Amino acid sequence: MFTQILVSSNDNPNIIVRPTKKFHPNIWGERFLHYNISQQDLYCQQQKVEELKEVVRREIFGDYYYDAWKNQLKIIDVVERLGLSYHFETEIENKLQCIYNKTNIIDDEDLHHVSIRFRLLRQHGFRISSDIFEKFKDEDGNFKKCLVSDTFGLLSLYEASHLSCVGENILDEALAFTTTHLNEFLVKKKEHHEDDDPLSKEISRALERPLRKTLVNLHARHFISIYEKDASHNKVLLQLAKLDFNLLQCMHKKELSEVSRWWKESDFVHKFPFARDRIVELYLWILGVYYEPQYCLARNILVKIIALASIADDIYDAYGTLEELELLTHAIERWDINCVDTLNQEYMQTFYKDVLNCYEEFEQVLEKEEQYKVHYAKAAFKGLVRSHLDEARCLHRGLIPSFEEYLKFALDNCGYYMLILSSLVGMKTNIVTKDFEEDDYEEHSAVECYMIEHGVCEEEAYDELNKLIMNAWKEINEEFLKPTKVASPILLRALNFSRVMDLIFKFGDGYTHVGKVTKDIVAALLIHPISL
């Protein structure tokens, strides 16, 4: 939500005042519109990947290999960081279950291995207690000073602390302790012009974006180059990681080409010139939700849903009058093509027909036993436009929402409830800023609402919001602990949506105003292959 509702002119009620500002155009042009790769080339790449997978399964995950639990943890960590874990889910789960069941490793005094064991087990839902870190505290209840010299251990503890749940104070303390000393390490390295080594780079990246908050495929792109410089790297794993990344990139480029053609052939740019033209960024968004090849259909469906949601966002936030929005919402609630005649503007009729046609297409491409899911996706889209209308009414009356009201609006209007539910449609059942704003109707940010309601300065408001964000991540971690109420692949969609949000919006709106961060991610995942 980023602009405001504009209504009919007071001087002439028959003249509708529309927003004059425009978003910057698509920065990619037709770069991704055409991508051709032969099925034979894809097949050859897939065969190479399959051959190497069998070598890894036999030589690395075999019962006779890496029997020491520390070595098992190391190899699992490397496999996951390389983005290969989706190939070896059963093997990884079995190994971690064995490690979790071991009782003779609880007294290990090595900070790195205790931390990595905790992190990997927590990531996979095992209920391992954070009390295992008590051994690293002194008599005064502080983390021991001797740990400061163990930079590698500090980094591992830092990563582990991001798997904390609500009430785990020791992990909050661990996060503060490690963040302080890792930053000090980087300062000293920089003073001596030694900050270009792999460890310093890894620390810098972790401080900006810890593993828990990063996209698997994006981190894999980064980690492959680090792992290659490790003298002890496994050559088969490294080769598999490179081939697999490039193979997935080919598949993703092909998908992006297809969805770019859909966007162009649908003529959305000319139909809705007031809306953001961001199909590449939208595909990137959905790629963050699921990058694995088996979710090709799910990506194709979800990127079209989020594209429609983006246009709806611009209609409700920036373009439509309140009267128009009431009519459009009512029509979407009815979900009947005959309702198109109740819409009094051409852009509304066009959008309405596009929405209905897209969801009908989803039903056609799904297998018969999967088609029922579209009903729930429709209901979620209806809920999204209802929440948009509620906020439009509030803004039209010039009301400043309370902080709690703002949070409700924000949670509903960001579309994530709708998108998370819709992300399941294409999955198989068996895996179950102020400078840019104008002044007609002022829309208040979360920070402004908190400042007004609590009478605090901007800095204090940001601090409180950051605490809310940290607690939200802790609640996500809690939901992953076994036994879970829903299947882990479904939970993972919610986690990945949160990761994408953190990535795109942490330093501003990287979707509306496509800057260096978004450009670099697109280049890394969708343009440049890895050198073999």
C-alpha positions as CSV (number, residue, x, y, z in Angstrom):
1,M,0.0,0.0,0.0
2,F,1.8,3.1,-1.1
3,T,-0.5,5.9,-2.5
4,Q,-4.0,7.1,-1.9
5,I,-7.6,7.0,-3.2
6,L,-8.5,9.9,-5.6
7,V,-12.2,10.9,-5.9
8,S,-14.3,13.0,-8.1
9,S,-13.5,16.7,-8.3
10,N,-15.4,19.0,-5.9
11,D,-15.7,21.6,-8.6
12,N,-17.3,19.3,-11.1
13,P,-18.6,16.0,-9.8
14,N,-18.8,14.6,-13.3
15,I,-15.0,14.9,-13.7
16,I,-13.0,12.1,-12.1
17,V,-9.6,13.2,-10.9
18,R,-7.0,10.5,-11.6
19,P,-3.4,10.3,-10.3
20,T,-0.9,12.1,-12.4
21,K,2.2,10.3,-11.2
22,K,3.6,7.3,-13.0
23,F,5.8,4.4,-11.9
24,H,9.0,3.9,-13.7
25,P,8.7,1.5,-16.7
26,N,9.9,-2.0,-16.9
27,I,13.7,-1.8,-16.7
28,W,14.2,-5.1,-18.5
29,G,12.6,-4.4,-21.8
30,E,12.1,-7.6,-23.8
31,R,15.3,-9.2,-22.4
32,F,13.4,-12.2,-21.0
33,L,10.7,-12.4,-23.7
34,H,12.5,-14.9,-25.8
35,Y,14.5,-17.8,-24.5
36,N,15.1,-21.0,-26.4
37,I,16.7,-24.2,-25.2
38,S,16.2,-27.5,-26.9
39,Q,14.7,-30.4,-25.0
40,Q,17.8,-32.4,-26.0
41,D,20.1,-29.9,-24.2
42,L,17.9,-30.0,-21.1
43,Y,17.8,-33.8,-21.1
44,C,21.6,-34.0,-21.3
45,Q,22.0,-31.6,-18.4
46,Q,19.4,-33.6,-16.4
47,Q,21.2,-36.8,-17.1
48,K,24.5,-35.4,-15.8
49,V,22.8,-34.2,-12.6
50,E,21.1,-37.6,-12.1
51,E,24.4,-39.4,-12.5
52,L,26.1,-37.2,-9.9
53,K,23.2,-37.5,-7.5
54,E,23.7,-41.2,-7.4
55,V,27.4,-40.8,-6.7
56,V,26.6,-38.4,-3.8
57,R,23.9,-40.7,-2.5
58,R,26.2,-43.7,-2.6
59,E,29.5,-42.1,-1.5
60,I,28.4,-39.3,0.8
61,F,25.2,-40.5,2.3
62,G,26.1,-44.1,2.4
63,D,26.0,-45.8,5.9
64,Y,29.7,-46.4,5.8
65,Y,30.7,-42.8,5.0
66,Y,31.2,-40.0,7.5
67,D,30.0,-42.1,10.5
68,A,31.2,-39.4,13.0
69,W,28.3,-37.1,13.8
70,K,30.4,-34.0,13.4
71,N,31.3,-35.0,9.8
72,Q,27.6,-35.8,9.2
73,L,26.6,-32.4,10.3
74,K,29.2,-30.8,8.2
75,I,28.2,-32.6,5.0
76,I,24.5,-31.9,5.6
77,D,25.2,-28.2,6.2
78,V,27.2,-28.0,3.0
79,V,24.6,-29.9,1.0
80,E,21.9,-27.5,2.2
81,R,24.0,-24.4,1.6
82,L,24.7,-25.5,-1.9
83,G,21.0,-25.7,-2.6
84,L,21.0,-29.5,-3.1
85,S,18.9,-30.6,-0.1
86,Y,15.7,-31.1,-2.2
87,H,17.5,-34.0,-3.9
88,F,18.3,-35.7,-0.6
89,E,15.5,-35.0,1.8
90,T,15.1,-38.6,3.0
91,E,18.8,-39.1,3.6
92,I,19.1,-35.8,5.4
93,E,16.1,-36.4,7.6
94,N,17.3,-39.9,8.5
95,K,20.8,-38.7,9.4
96,L,19.4,-35.9,11.6
97,Q,17.1,-38.2,13.4
98,C,20.0,-40.4,14.3
99,I,22.0,-37.4,15.5
100,Y,19.0,-36.2,17.5
101,N,18.7,-39.6,19.2
102,K,22.3,-39.7,20.2
103,T,22.8,-39.0,23.9
104,N,26.6,-39.2,24.1
105,I,27.2,-35.9,22.3
106,I,25.4,-33.6,24.6
107,D,28.5,-32.8,26.6
108,D,30.5,-31.6,23.6
109,E,32.3,-28.3,24.4
110,D,33.0,-27.2,20.8
111,L,30.9,-24.0,20.2
112,H,30.8,-24.5,16.4
113,H,29.5,-28.1,16.4
114,V,27.0,-27.5,19.2
115,S,25.7,-24.5,17.3
116,I,25.5,-26.2,14.0
117,R,23.8,-29.2,15.5
118,F,21.2,-27.0,17.2
119,R,20.6,-25.0,14.0
120,L,20.2,-28.0,11.7
121,L,17.9,-29.9,14.1
122,R,15.8,-26.8,14.7
123,Q,15.5,-26.1,10.9
124,H,14.1,-29.6,10.5
125,G,11.6,-29.3,13.3
126,F,13.4,-31.3,16.1
127,R,12.7,-30.0,19.6
128,I,16.2,-29.5,20.8
129,S,16.5,-27.3,23.9
130,S,18.4,-24.0,23.8
131,D,19.7,-24.9,27.3
132,I,22.7,-26.6,25.5
133,F,24.3,-23.2,25.3
134,E,24.3,-22.7,29.1
135,K,27.7,-24.4,29.2
136,F,29.2,-21.5,27.3
137,K,28.3,-19.0,30.1
138,D,30.5,-17.9,33.0
139,E,29.5,-17.7,36.7
140,D,28.0,-14.2,36.1
141,G,25.6,-15.5,33.5
142,N,27.5,-13.9,30.6
143,F,28.9,-15.7,27.6
144,K,32.6,-16.6,28.3
145,K,35.2,-14.1,27.1
146,C,37.3,-16.9,25.6
147,L,34.6,-17.4,23.0
148,V,35.5,-14.1,21.4
149,S,38.6,-15.5,19.8
150,D,36.6,-18.4,18.2
151,T,35.3,-16.4,15.2
152,F,34.1,-19.5,13.4
153,G,32.2,-20.6,16.5
154,L,30.7,-17.1,16.9
155,L,29.4,-17.2,13.4
156,S,27.8,-20.6,13.9
157,L,26.2,-19.4,17.2
158,Y,25.0,-16.3,15.4
159,E,23.2,-18.4,12.8
160,A,21.8,-20.7,15.4
161,S,20.3,-17.8,17.4
162,H,18.0,-17.0,14.5
163,L,16.2,-20.3,15.1
164,S,15.0,-19.0,18.5
165,C,11.4,-19.2,19.8
166,V,9.5,-16.8,22.0
167,G,10.9,-16.8,25.5
168,E,14.3,-18.2,24.7
169,N,16.3,-15.4,26.3
170,I,19.6,-17.2,26.0
171,L,19.3,-17.1,22.2
172,D,18.5,-13.4,22.4
173,E,21.7,-12.9,24.4
174,A,23.6,-15.1,22.0
175,L,22.4,-12.9,19.1
176,A,23.5,-9.7,20.8
177,F,26.9,-11.2,21.9
178,T,27.8,-12.6,18.5
179,T,26.6,-9.6,16.5
180,T,28.8,-7.3,18.6
181,H,32.0,-9.4,18.3
182,L,31.5,-10.3,14.7
183,N,31.3,-6.7,13.8
184,E,34.4,-6.0,15.9
185,F,36.2,-8.7,14.0
186,L,35.3,-7.1,10.7
187,V,36.4,-3.6,11.9
188,K,39.8,-5.0,12.8
189,K,40.1,-6.9,9.5
190,K,39.3,-3.7,7.6
191,E,41.8,-1.7,9.6
192,H,44.5,-4.1,8.5
193,H,43.1,-4.3,4.9
194,E,42.4,-8.0,5.4
195,D,38.7,-8.0,4.9
196,D,38.7,-9.7,1.5
197,D,39.2,-13.2,2.9
198,P,36.4,-15.8,2.6
199,L,35.5,-15.8,6.3
200,S,35.2,-12.0,6.4
201,K,32.9,-12.1,3.4
202,E,30.8,-14.8,4.9
203,I,30.5,-12.9,8.1
204,S,29.5,-9.7,6.3
205,R,26.8,-11.5,4.4
206,A,25.5,-13.3,7.5
207,L,25.2,-10.1,9.4
208,E,23.2,-8.6,6.6
209,R,21.1,-11.7,5.9
210,P,21.3,-14.8,8.2
211,L,20.6,-18.2,6.7
212,R,17.2,-18.4,8.3
213,K,16.1,-15.3,6.4
214,T,17.8,-16.0,3.0
215,L,16.5,-17.6,-0.1
216,V,18.0,-21.1,-0.6
217,N,18.8,-20.7,-4.3
218,L,20.2,-17.2,-3.8
219,H,22.5,-18.3,-1.0
220,A,23.5,-21.3,-3.0
221,R,24.7,-19.0,-5.8
222,H,26.9,-17.2,-3.2
223,F,28.1,-20.2,-1.3
224,I,29.2,-22.2,-4.4
225,S,32.0,-19.6,-4.9
226,I,33.0,-19.8,-1.2
227,Y,33.0,-23.6,-1.1
228,E,35.1,-23.8,-4.3
229,K,37.9,-22.0,-2.5
230,D,37.8,-24.4,0.4
231,A,40.7,-26.7,0.0
232,S,38.8,-29.5,1.6
233,H,35.8,-29.2,-0.7
234,N,34.2,-32.4,-2.2
235,K,34.7,-32.2,-5.9
236,V,31.6,-34.3,-6.7
237,L,29.4,-32.1,-4.5
238,L,30.8,-28.9,-6.1
239,Q,30.3,-30.2,-9.6
240,L,26.7,-31.3,-8.8
241,A,25.9,-27.9,-7.3
242,K,27.1,-26.0,-10.3
243,L,25.4,-28.2,-12.8
244,D,22.1,-28.2,-10.8
245,F,22.1,-24.4,-10.4
246,N,22.7,-23.9,-14.1
247,L,20.0,-26.5,-15.0
248,L,17.5,-24.8,-12.8
249,Q,18.4,-21.5,-14.2
250,C,17.7,-22.8,-17.7
251,M,14.3,-24.0,-16.6
252,H,13.5,-20.8,-14.8
253,K,14.5,-18.7,-17.8
254,K,12.1,-20.8,-20.0
255,E,9.3,-20.2,-17.5
256,L,10.0,-16.5,-17.3
257,S,10.0,-16.3,-21.1
258,E,6.5,-18.0,-21.1
259,V,5.1,-15.8,-18.4
260,S,6.6,-12.6,-20.0
261,R,4.8,-13.5,-23.3
262,W,1.5,-14.0,-21.3
263,W,2.0,-10.6,-19.8
264,K,2.7,-9.0,-23.2
265,E,-0.1,-10.8,-25.0
266,S,-2.6,-9.9,-22.3
267,D,-1.6,-6.3,-23.0
268,F,-1.8,-5.3,-19.4
269,V,0.6,-2.4,-19.9
270,H,-1.8,-0.7,-22.2
271,K,-5.0,-1.8,-20.5
272,F,-3.8,-0.5,-17.1
273,P,-1.2,2.2,-17.8
274,F,-1.5,3.4,-14.2
275,A,-0.2,0.0,-12.8
276,R,3.3,-1.1,-12.2
277,D,4.9,-3.1,-15.0
278,R,6.9,-5.6,-13.0
279,I,6.4,-9.1,-14.4
280,V,10.1,-10.0,-14.0
281,E,10.1,-8.9,-10.4
282,L,6.9,-10.8,-9.8
283,Y,8.4,-14.0,-11.2
284,L,11.5,-13.5,-9.0
285,W,9.1,-13.1,-6.0
286,I,7.4,-16.4,-6.8
287,L,10.8,-18.1,-7.5
288,G,11.7,-17.3,-4.0
289,V,8.6,-19.2,-2.8
290,Y,9.5,-22.4,-4.6
291,Y,12.5,-22.8,-6.9
292,E,12.4,-26.6,-7.2
293,P,11.6,-28.1,-10.7
294,Q,8.6,-30.1,-9.5
295,Y,6.8,-26.8,-8.8
296,C,6.8,-25.5,-12.4
297,L,3.0,-25.5,-12.7
298,A,2.5,-23.9,-9.2
299,R,4.9,-21.1,-10.2
300,N,3.0,-20.5,-13.4
301,I,-0.3,-20.2,-11.6
302,L,1.0,-18.2,-8.7
303,V,2.9,-15.6,-10.8
304,K,-0.4,-14.9,-12.7
305,I,-2.3,-14.5,-9.4
306,I,0.3,-12.1,-8.0
307,A,0.3,-10.2,-11.2
308,L,-3.5,-9.7,-11.0
309,A,-3.1,-8.8,-7.3
310,S,-0.6,-6.2,-8.1
311,I,-2.9,-4.6,-10.7
312,A,-5.7,-4.7,-8.1
313,D,-3.4,-3.0,-5.6
314,D,-2.8,-0.1,-8.0
315,I,-6.5,0.1,-8.8
316,Y,-7.6,0.3,-5.1
317,D,-4.7,2.4,-3.9
318,A,-4.2,4.9,-6.7
319,Y,-6.7,4.9,-9.5
320,G,-10.3,4.0,-8.7
321,T,-12.8,6.3,-7.0
322,L,-14.6,4.9,-3.9
323,E,-17.8,4.4,-5.9
324,E,-15.9,2.4,-8.6
325,L,-14.2,0.3,-5.9
326,E,-17.5,-0.5,-4.3
327,L,-18.9,-1.7,-7.6
328,L,-15.8,-3.7,-8.5
329,T,-15.7,-5.4,-5.1
330,H,-19.3,-6.4,-5.4
331,A,-18.8,-7.9,-8.8
332,I,-15.8,-9.9,-7.7
333,E,-17.8,-11.1,-4.7
334,R,-20.4,-12.4,-7.2
335,W,-17.8,-13.9,-9.5
336,D,-20.3,-14.0,-12.4
337,I,-19.4,-12.7,-15.9
338,N,-22.9,-11.2,-16.2
339,C,-21.8,-8.7,-13.5
340,V,-19.5,-7.0,-16.0
341,D,-22.4,-4.8,-17.0
342,T,-22.7,-3.4,-13.5
343,L,-19.2,-1.8,-13.9
344,N,-19.3,1.7,-15.3
345,Q,-15.7,2.1,-16.4
346,E,-13.9,0.3,-19.2
347,Y,-10.8,-0.4,-17.1
348,M,-13.0,-2.1,-14.4
349,Q,-14.7,-4.3,-17.0
350,T,-11.4,-5.3,-18.5
351,F,-9.8,-6.2,-15.2
352,Y,-12.9,-8.1,-14.1
353,K,-12.9,-10.2,-17.2
354,D,-9.2,-10.8,-17.0
355,V,-9.5,-12.1,-13.4
356,L,-12.4,-14.5,-14.2
357,N,-10.6,-15.8,-17.3
358,C,-7.4,-16.5,-15.5
359,Y,-9.0,-18.5,-12.7
360,E,-11.0,-20.4,-15.3
361,E,-7.7,-21.2,-17.1
362,F,-6.3,-22.5,-13.8
363,E,-9.1,-25.0,-13.5
364,Q,-8.4,-26.2,-17.1
365,V,-4.7,-26.9,-16.5
366,L,-5.2,-28.7,-13.3
367,E,-6.0,-32.4,-13.1
368,K,-9.7,-33.1,-12.2
369,E,-8.9,-34.1,-8.6
370,E,-7.0,-30.9,-8.1
371,Q,-9.5,-28.4,-9.5
372,Y,-11.3,-27.9,-6.2
373,K,-8.4,-25.8,-5.0
374,V,-9.3,-23.0,-7.3
375,H,-12.5,-22.5,-5.3
376,Y,-10.4,-21.6,-2.3
377,A,-8.1,-19.4,-4.4
378,K,-11.1,-17.4,-5.6
379,A,-12.3,-17.0,-2.0
380,A,-8.9,-15.7,-1.0
381,F,-8.9,-13.2,-3.9
382,K,-12.3,-12.0,-2.8
383,G,-11.0,-11.5,0.7
384,L,-8.1,-9.4,-0.7
385,V,-10.3,-7.0,-2.5
386,R,-12.6,-6.7,0.5
387,S,-9.7,-5.7,2.6
388,H,-8.5,-3.2,0.0
389,L,-12.0,-1.7,0.0
390,D,-12.1,-1.4,3.8
391,E,-8.9,0.6,3.7
392,A,-10.1,2.7,0.9
393,R,-13.2,3.7,2.9
394,C,-11.0,4.5,5.9
395,L,-8.7,6.7,3.8
396,H,-11.7,8.4,2.1
397,R,-13.0,9.5,5.5
398,G,-9.5,10.8,6.4
399,L,-9.2,8.6,9.4
400,I,-5.8,7.8,11.0
401,P,-6.0,4.2,12.1
402,S,-4.7,3.1,15.4
403,F,-1.5,1.0,15.3
404,E,-3.5,-2.2,15.8
405,E,-5.9,-1.2,13.1
406,Y,-3.0,-0.5,10.8
407,L,-1.5,-3.9,11.4
408,K,-4.8,-5.5,10.5
409,F,-5.0,-3.5,7.3
410,A,-1.4,-4.2,6.5
411,L,-1.7,-8.0,7.1
412,D,-4.8,-8.2,5.0
413,N,-3.8,-5.8,2.2
414,C,-0.3,-7.1,1.6
415,G,-1.9,-10.1,0.0
416,Y,0.1,-12.8,1.8
417,Y,-2.9,-14.7,3.2
418,M,-4.2,-14.9,-0.3
419,L,-0.8,-15.7,-1.9
420,I,0.1,-18.4,0.6
421,L,-3.2,-20.1,0.1
422,S,-2.9,-19.7,-3.7
423,S,0.6,-21.1,-3.6
424,L,-0.9,-24.5,-2.8
425,V,-3.1,-24.6,-6.0
426,G,-0.4,-25.9,-8.3
427,M,1.1,-28.3,-5.7
428,K,0.2,-31.9,-5.7
429,T,-2.3,-33.0,-3.0
430,N,0.0,-35.7,-1.7
431,I,2.6,-33.1,-0.5
432,V,0.2,-31.1,1.2
433,T,8.4,5.9,1.1
434,K,7.2,9.5,1.9
435,D,9.1,11.3,-0.9
436,F,7.0,9.4,-3.5
437,E,3.6,10.0,-1.9
438,E,1.2,12.8,-2.8
439,D,-1.1,14.8,-0.6
440,D,-4.7,14.4,-1.7
441,Y,-5.4,11.6,0.8
442,E,-2.5,10.9,3.2
443,E,-1.8,7.3,3.9
444,H,0.0,6.7,7.1
445,S,2.8,4.2,7.5
446,A,3.1,1.8,10.5
447,V,5.8,4.0,11.9
448,E,3.6,7.1,11.7
449,C,0.6,5.4,13.3
450,Y,2.7,4.1,16.2
451,M,4.3,7.6,16.7
452,I,0.9,9.3,16.7
453,E,-0.8,6.8,19.0
454,H,2.1,6.5,21.5
455,G,3.6,9.9,21.3
456,V,7.1,8.7,20.6
457,C,9.9,9.7,18.3
458,E,10.5,8.0,15.0
459,E,13.6,6.1,16.3
460,E,11.6,4.6,19.2
461,A,8.8,3.6,16.9
462,Y,11.3,1.8,14.6
463,D,12.7,0.0,17.6
464,E,9.3,-1.2,18.7
465,L,8.5,-2.4,15.2
466,N,11.7,-4.3,14.9
467,K,10.8,-6.1,18.1
468,L,7.5,-7.1,16.6
469,I,9.3,-8.4,13.5
470,M,11.8,-10.4,15.6
471,N,8.9,-11.9,17.6
472,A,7.1,-12.8,14.4
473,W,10.2,-14.7,13.2
474,K,10.3,-16.5,16.5
475,E,6.6,-17.5,16.1
476,I,7.5,-18.9,12.6
477,N,10.3,-21.0,14.2
478,E,7.9,-22.3,16.8
479,E,5.4,-23.4,14.1
480,F,8.1,-25.6,12.5
481,L,8.7,-27.7,15.5
482,K,7.3,-31.2,15.4
483,P,4.6,-32.3,15.6
484,T,3.3,-29.7,13.2
485,K,-0.4,-29.0,12.5
486,V,0.2,-29.0,8.7
487,A,2.7,-30.6,6.4
488,S,6.2,-29.0,6.3
489,P,6.1,-28.2,2.5
490,I,3.1,-26.0,3.2
491,L,4.8,-24.3,6.2
492,L,7.9,-23.8,4.0
493,R,5.8,-21.7,1.6
494,A,4.9,-19.3,4.4
495,L,8.6,-19.1,5.5
496,N,9.7,-18.4,2.0
497,F,7.1,-15.7,1.5
498,S,8.5,-14.1,4.6
499,R,12.1,-14.4,3.3
500,V,11.1,-12.7,0.0
501,M,9.4,-9.9,1.9
502,D,12.5,-9.3,4.0
503,L,14.7,-9.4,0.9
504,I,12.7,-7.0,-1.3
505,F,11.4,-4.6,1.3
506,K,14.1,-4.5,4.1
507,F,15.9,-1.4,2.6
508,G,12.9,0.2,0.9
509,D,10.3,-0.9,-1.6
510,G,12.4,-2.9,-4.1
511,Y,9.3,-3.8,-6.1
512,T,7.8,-0.4,-6.8
513,H,11.3,1.2,-7.2
514,V,13.5,-1.4,-8.7
515,G,17.0,-0.7,-7.4
516,K,20.4,-2.3,-7.2
517,V,19.4,-5.0,-4.7
518,T,16.6,-6.4,-6.9
519,K,18.7,-6.0,-10.1
520,D,21.5,-7.9,-8.6
521,I,19.2,-10.8,-7.5
522,V,17.7,-11.0,-11.0
523,A,21.2,-11.1,-12.5
524,A,22.4,-13.8,-10.1
525,L,19.4,-16.1,-10.5
526,L,18.1,-15.4,-14.0
527,I,20.9,-14.0,-16.2
528,H,24.4,-15.2,-15.3
529,P,25.1,-19.0,-15.2
530,I,27.9,-20.3,-13.0
531,S,31.2,-21.1,-14.7
532,L,31.9,-24.8,-14.7
